Each structure stands twice: as structure tokens, then as C-alpha cells.
Amino acid sequence: MVNRTLFLTIFSLFTTLSAEEWELKNINVLIENDADIRTDEAYSHGAKFSLLYLRTDIKNSLLHIPFTNYTEGDNYISFSYAQQLFTPEDIKATELVLEDRPYAGYMNIQSALHNSYNNRLKSLIIQVGIVGPSSQMETVQEFVHGLIGSPMPQGWEHQLHDELIFQLNYGEKNYYDLGKIASLDSVLISEYGFELGNASTKLYGGAIYRFGWGISKDYGPYSIDNHSYSKIPLILENVSYKNEWDFCFNFGLKANAIAHNIFLDGNRDGMSHSVKKKSFVLDVTYGFSLVYENMSLDYIRTHATKEFKKQKNYLGYGSLEFSYNF
């Protein structure tokens, strides 16, 4: 019921404000899990399903990214459903683990405007969701653990309580073609932006380096927390799906300056478990992208520095993304 209400609210808002036509261009499915790193703690699971539409005939629309000339480049709108769950290291403990992060589940619906022009992608995201038991992430984890035979988590009674989430996030990516290096195509994509809301408030900046054979002319893969969208092309009119394989490696580095993180700081009312977070976190990513015609598969591993004071292990998880372009 909560999921349906949030989706209808956002969809109705955006369709009311827009006087334009939308053409479906991409379907994207992203799964993240720390089982890939052989752990079951911290950021334990994430999933996201997204649709991307090309916006046409937008001259009478009220939907625009501020300070962006919507008459230049290609304009898109995306809709997504996402879920994430976080657990402490010892999921067998029934008592509250004071020195480790709290259990937390997060479900959200989001919509974003994207503008690609002159090798720059701008994205403005509105995200509405719920943290707490109403997210149903306890049920999700118990179901998955039952399927794969993993131990059942015992501490969900200590999770963050229900809190409605509202986020306004913004991100930019810039694409730089570095030409051939050792007979391989080479691309650098910089990124920076901010998150503002009661789930997360932070600034971030970084870059992705890609090298391989026939690198797609797009802004690269993304994670659930990244405020872009995979497979948005630099220039739509130049896109042609060739009957051949493209392959490249991806290496990324991102710095995060964090003022608030509900999954560590706890609920805003101060009535939930929390830990002392670190204000600076560095992410390192590596993986590959495989493209055949209008289908693509991306695999990325992420490792991060410690997020809170008494954290024992470094964060690590894998991301698997499937994308289909129309």
C-alpha cells in the first residue's frame, strides 16, 4: 500500500506538470549484494528497477532542471523503485549490538530529470520513501536467506523505526574521450553532486576511467546511490546498435563528505540506535561492461573506507546491472 501510494503521488505530480510526449528508451535492473564479497553485514542488499523516457515536444512543459537550457541537447525523465537493507556484523545476536550499526530497511520511489548536452549529463532527482518496518526489508532478507540456506537474522526488532524520507539530489557527469592508449579506447568520466534530505546529506566528487574495445558513447554504469542513469547516450541521434560485441574495464574513485546518514545517525527524533559516523568516506570501484547490440551487462565491485568509528571491517559489495535499450 505504501509503495503504491508513493508511486502514484510522484507519477501524478510529474504527469500533471508536463505537457509533453515520452518515448521509452531504456529498462534497467540493478542488484547489489555483499554476498559477492562473502560477507553478510553493513550494506547487505540493494535492488533497483528503472525506466528511462526521452522527452519530446517540451516547450510548454514546466519540468526543467534549474539553470539548464532545455532547448539544447537531449532531455529525459526516469522513474525508479529501489530498496536497500543494512545490518550489523553479527546477525545471530538477539540483543542490541551497541558498537555496531543498526538494522535498517529503506524503500523508495524516485523520479529524475536528465539533460545531456556537449558531453555533460545533468540529473535532478526527487526521492520519496520510508525507512523502518514499513519498508518490509526484514521480510526480504528472511526470504532470501531461506532460499539460499543462510542463517536467519535475529535482531530486526532493533531496526530504525518508521520515518518518511524526502530527498532532493543533484549530479553531473562530464565525458572526456582520451583516444587510443596502447591500441585500446580510453575514456574518463568525472562526476560530482550533492544529496539533501533526511536520509542523506552530503557532497561527493570522483571519476571513472574506462578502457577497452569499442566503448559505448554513454556516461557509464552507476550504483543505486549514484544520481545518474546508465546508458544515457552522449548524443541520441548518433546511437546505432551494431551487431557486434563491445567490452571495457571500469575503474572508479569517489570521495564523500557526509553531514548526515540516517543509516548510521539513526532516526531524526533521536529515539533509535545510532553509531558515530565518519564524515569522510572514500569509495573505490572496479569491474567491466559488456555490450551486444541493444543489451548490456555491467559488473562492478565497490570497496569503501570505514563509515563509523568502531567499524571492524571495510565495506564491500558487488553490483550486477542489466540494461536494454530501445
C-alpha positions as CSV (number, residue, x, y, z in Angstrom):
1,M,0.0,0.0,0.0
2,V,2.8,2.4,0.9
3,N,4.7,1.5,-2.3
4,R,1.6,2.1,-4.5
5,T,0.8,5.4,-2.8
6,L,4.3,6.8,-3.2
7,F,4.5,5.8,-6.8
8,L,1.1,7.3,-7.7
9,T,2.0,10.5,-5.9
10,I,5.2,11.1,-7.9
11,F,3.8,9.9,-11.2
12,S,0.8,12.1,-10.9
13,L,2.9,15.1,-10.0
14,F,5.2,14.7,-13.0
15,T,2.4,14.0,-15.5
16,T,0.4,17.0,-14.3
17,L,3.4,19.4,-14.6
18,S,4.4,18.1,-18.0
19,A,2.7,18.9,-21.3
20,E,4.9,16.6,-23.5
21,E,5.3,13.2,-25.0
22,W,7.5,10.5,-23.6
23,E,9.2,7.7,-25.6
24,L,10.6,4.7,-23.7
25,K,14.3,4.3,-24.3
26,N,15.7,2.1,-21.6
27,I,14.8,-0.6,-19.0
28,N,17.3,-1.1,-16.2
29,V,17.6,-3.7,-13.5
30,L,20.3,-3.4,-10.8
31,I,21.1,-5.9,-8.0
32,E,23.7,-5.1,-5.2
33,N,24.7,-7.6,-2.5
34,D,27.6,-8.1,-0.2
35,A,27.4,-11.9,-0.6
36,D,29.7,-11.3,-3.6
37,I,32.4,-10.3,-1.1
38,R,31.4,-13.3,1.1
39,T,30.1,-11.2,3.9
40,D,26.6,-10.5,5.3
41,E,26.9,-7.2,7.2
42,A,26.8,-3.4,6.7
43,Y,25.2,-2.8,3.3
44,S,23.7,-6.2,2.8
45,H,21.4,-5.9,-0.2
46,G,20.0,-3.4,-2.7
47,A,17.8,-3.6,-5.8
48,K,16.5,-1.1,-8.3
49,F,14.2,-1.2,-11.3
50,S,14.2,1.8,-13.6
51,L,12.5,3.1,-16.8
52,L,14.0,5.9,-18.9
53,Y,11.9,8.0,-21.3
54,L,13.0,10.5,-23.9
55,R,11.1,13.8,-23.6
56,T,9.8,15.4,-26.8
57,D,7.7,18.5,-27.5
58,I,8.7,20.0,-24.2
59,K,8.3,23.7,-25.0
60,N,5.1,24.0,-22.9
61,S,6.4,21.8,-20.0
62,L,7.1,23.1,-16.5
63,L,9.6,20.2,-15.8
64,H,13.1,21.6,-16.2
65,I,16.4,21.4,-14.4
66,P,17.1,24.9,-13.0
67,F,19.8,26.9,-14.7
68,T,19.8,24.4,-17.7
69,N,18.8,25.4,-21.2
70,Y,16.4,22.6,-22.0
71,T,16.3,23.6,-25.7
72,E,19.9,22.2,-26.1
73,G,20.7,18.5,-26.1
74,D,18.5,15.6,-25.2
75,N,16.1,15.6,-22.3
76,Y,14.9,12.5,-20.4
77,I,12.8,11.6,-17.4
78,S,13.2,8.4,-15.4
79,F,11.2,6.5,-12.8
80,S,12.6,4.1,-10.3
81,Y,11.8,1.8,-7.5
82,A,14.7,1.0,-5.1
83,Q,15.2,-0.9,-1.9
84,Q,18.2,-1.3,0.4
85,L,18.9,-3.0,3.7
86,F,21.7,-2.7,6.3
87,T,22.6,-5.0,9.1
88,P,25.3,-5.3,11.8
89,E,28.1,-7.9,11.6
90,D,26.5,-10.4,14.0
91,I,23.1,-11.1,12.6
92,K,22.6,-14.0,15.0
93,A,22.6,-11.8,18.1
94,T,19.2,-11.2,19.5
95,E,20.3,-8.3,21.8
96,L,21.1,-4.8,20.6
97,V,24.7,-4.6,19.4
98,L,25.7,-1.2,20.7
99,E,29.0,-0.8,18.9
100,D,27.8,-1.8,15.5
101,R,25.4,-0.1,13.1
102,P,21.6,-0.6,13.4
103,Y,19.4,-2.7,11.3
104,A,17.7,-0.5,8.7
105,G,15.5,-1.0,5.7
106,Y,14.8,1.6,3.1
107,M,12.3,1.6,0.2
108,N,11.8,4.5,-2.1
109,I,10.3,5.7,-5.3
110,Q,12.1,8.3,-7.3
111,S,11.9,10.4,-10.5
112,A,14.6,12.3,-12.2
113,L,15.2,14.8,-15.0
114,H,18.3,14.3,-17.2
115,N,19.8,16.6,-19.7
116,S,22.7,15.5,-22.0
117,Y,24.5,18.2,-23.9
118,N,28.0,18.8,-25.1
119,N,29.3,15.7,-23.3
120,R,27.8,16.8,-20.0
121,L,24.9,15.0,-18.2
122,K,22.9,16.8,-15.5
123,S,20.5,14.9,-13.3
124,L,18.0,16.3,-10.8
125,I,16.3,13.7,-8.6
126,I,13.3,13.7,-6.3
127,Q,13.2,10.7,-4.0
128,V,10.3,9.8,-1.6
129,G,10.5,6.7,0.6
130,I,10.2,5.1,4.0
131,V,12.8,3.9,6.5
132,G,11.7,1.3,9.1
133,P,9.4,-1.7,9.4
134,S,7.0,-0.4,6.7
135,S,9.8,-0.9,4.1
136,Q,9.4,-4.7,4.6
137,M,13.2,-5.2,4.3
138,E,13.1,-7.7,7.2
139,T,10.8,-9.9,5.2
140,V,13.0,-9.6,2.1
141,Q,16.2,-10.7,3.9
142,E,14.4,-13.6,5.7
143,F,13.0,-14.8,2.3
144,V,16.4,-14.6,0.5
145,H,18.2,-16.3,3.4
146,G,15.6,-19.0,3.4
147,L,16.2,-19.6,-0.3
148,I,20.0,-19.8,0.0
149,G,20.2,-21.5,3.4
150,S,21.9,-18.7,5.2
151,P,21.4,-18.0,8.9
152,M,18.2,-16.1,9.8
153,P,18.8,-12.5,11.1
154,Q,17.7,-12.3,14.8
155,G,17.9,-8.5,15.5
156,W,15.4,-6.8,13.3
157,E,13.4,-5.8,16.4
158,H,16.2,-3.2,16.9
159,Q,15.8,-1.6,13.5
160,L,15.2,2.1,12.8
161,H,11.6,2.9,13.3
162,D,9.4,4.3,10.5
163,E,10.4,7.7,9.1
164,L,9.1,9.2,5.9
165,I,12.1,10.2,3.7
166,F,12.3,13.1,1.2
167,Q,15.5,13.7,-0.8
168,L,16.5,16.3,-3.4
169,N,19.7,15.1,-5.1
170,Y,21.7,16.5,-8.0
171,G,24.6,15.1,-10.0
172,E,26.7,16.0,-13.0
173,K,28.9,13.8,-15.2
174,N,31.4,15.0,-17.8
175,Y,32.7,12.7,-20.6
176,Y,36.2,13.0,-21.9
177,D,37.4,10.9,-24.9
178,L,41.2,10.3,-24.3
179,G,41.6,8.5,-27.7
180,K,43.7,5.4,-28.1
181,I,46.1,4.2,-25.4
182,A,48.1,1.1,-26.2
183,S,45.6,0.3,-29.0
184,L,42.7,0.5,-26.6
185,D,39.9,3.1,-26.5
186,S,40.2,5.2,-23.4
187,V,37.6,7.4,-21.6
188,L,37.4,9.5,-18.4
189,I,34.1,10.4,-16.8
190,S,34.1,12.9,-13.9
191,E,31.2,13.2,-11.5
192,Y,30.2,15.4,-8.7
193,G,27.0,16.4,-6.9
194,F,25.1,16.6,-3.6
195,E,22.4,14.8,-1.6
196,L,20.0,16.8,0.5
197,G,17.4,15.3,2.8
198,N,16.7,13.4,6.0
199,A,18.1,10.1,4.6
200,S,21.4,11.6,3.4
201,T,23.1,15.0,3.3
202,K,26.5,15.0,1.6
203,L,28.8,16.3,-1.2
204,Y,30.6,13.9,-3.5
205,G,33.1,14.0,-6.3
206,G,35.1,11.5,-8.3
207,A,35.8,9.9,-11.7
208,I,35.5,6.7,-13.7
209,Y,38.3,5.6,-16.1
210,R,37.2,3.2,-18.8
211,F,39.4,1.3,-21.4
212,G,38.6,-1.4,-23.8
213,W,37.3,-2.2,-27.3
214,G,34.5,-0.1,-28.7
215,I,33.5,1.8,-25.5
216,S,29.8,2.8,-25.7
217,K,29.3,6.6,-26.1
218,D,27.4,7.0,-22.9
219,Y,28.0,8.1,-19.3
220,G,28.9,4.7,-17.9
221,P,27.4,2.4,-15.2
222,Y,26.1,3.6,-11.9
223,S,25.2,2.3,-8.4
224,I,21.9,2.7,-6.5
225,D,23.4,5.7,-4.7
226,N,24.7,7.3,-7.9
227,H,22.5,10.2,-9.2
228,S,22.7,9.5,-12.9
229,Y,21.3,6.8,-15.1
230,S,23.1,4.1,-17.0
231,K,23.2,4.0,-20.8
232,I,22.1,7.6,-21.4
233,P,24.0,8.4,-24.7
234,L,26.1,11.5,-25.3
235,I,24.0,12.3,-28.4
236,L,20.9,10.3,-29.1
237,E,20.9,10.8,-32.8
238,N,24.3,9.2,-33.1
239,V,23.3,6.0,-31.4
240,S,23.3,2.8,-33.6
241,Y,23.1,-0.7,-32.2
242,K,25.7,-2.7,-34.1
243,N,25.8,-6.4,-34.5
244,E,29.0,-6.9,-32.6
245,W,30.4,-7.0,-29.1
246,D,31.8,-4.1,-27.1
247,F,33.8,-4.6,-23.9
248,C,35.6,-2.4,-21.5
249,F,37.1,-2.3,-17.9
250,N,35.9,0.3,-15.4
251,F,37.9,1.8,-12.5
252,G,36.4,4.5,-10.3
253,L,37.3,6.6,-7.3
254,K,34.8,8.8,-5.3
255,A,35.1,11.0,-2.2
256,N,32.1,11.7,0.0
257,A,31.9,14.5,2.6
258,I,28.9,13.4,4.8
259,A,26.9,15.6,7.1
260,H,24.0,13.2,7.8
261,N,23.4,9.5,7.1
262,I,20.2,8.1,8.7
263,F,21.6,4.5,8.5
264,L,24.3,5.4,10.9
265,D,23.0,8.6,12.7
266,G,19.6,6.9,13.4
267,N,16.1,8.5,13.2
268,R,15.8,12.2,13.4
269,D,13.9,12.1,16.7
270,G,16.9,10.5,18.4
271,M,14.9,7.6,19.7
272,S,16.7,4.9,17.7
273,H,20.1,3.2,17.9
274,S,23.0,5.0,16.3
275,V,26.8,5.0,15.9
276,K,29.4,7.8,15.5
277,K,29.8,8.1,11.7
278,K,32.9,9.3,9.9
279,S,32.5,12.5,7.9
280,F,34.7,11.4,5.0
281,V,34.4,8.1,3.1
282,L,36.3,7.1,0.0
283,D,34.9,4.6,-2.5
284,V,37.0,2.5,-4.9
285,T,35.2,0.6,-7.7
286,Y,36.3,-1.8,-10.5
287,G,34.6,-4.0,-12.9
288,F,33.6,-4.5,-16.6
289,S,30.9,-3.6,-19.1
290,L,29.8,-5.9,-21.9
291,V,27.5,-4.7,-24.7
292,Y,25.9,-6.6,-27.5
293,E,23.6,-4.6,-29.8
294,N,20.9,-3.0,-27.6
295,M,21.7,-5.1,-24.5
296,S,24.4,-4.5,-21.9
297,L,25.7,-6.2,-18.7
298,D,27.8,-4.4,-16.1
299,Y,29.5,-5.9,-13.1
300,I,31.1,-3.6,-10.5
301,R,32.8,-4.2,-7.2
302,T,32.8,-1.4,-4.6
303,H,35.1,-1.1,-1.6
304,A,34.8,1.8,0.9
305,T,36.8,3.1,3.8
306,K,35.2,2.7,7.2
307,E,32.0,4.5,7.7
308,F,31.8,4.8,11.6
309,K,34.3,4.9,14.5
310,K,34.2,1.3,15.7
311,Q,33.6,-0.4,12.4
312,K,35.7,-3.6,12.3
313,N,35.7,-4.4,8.5
314,Y,35.8,-2.3,5.4
315,L,32.6,-2.1,3.3
316,G,32.4,-4.2,0.2
317,Y,29.7,-5.3,-2.2
318,G,29.1,-6.3,-5.8
319,S,26.7,-4.8,-8.3
320,L,25.2,-6.6,-11.3
321,E,23.2,-4.5,-13.8
322,F,21.3,-5.5,-16.9
323,S,20.1,-2.8,-19.3
324,Y,18.0,-2.9,-22.5
325,N,17.9,0.0,-24.9
326,F,15.0,0.6,-27.4
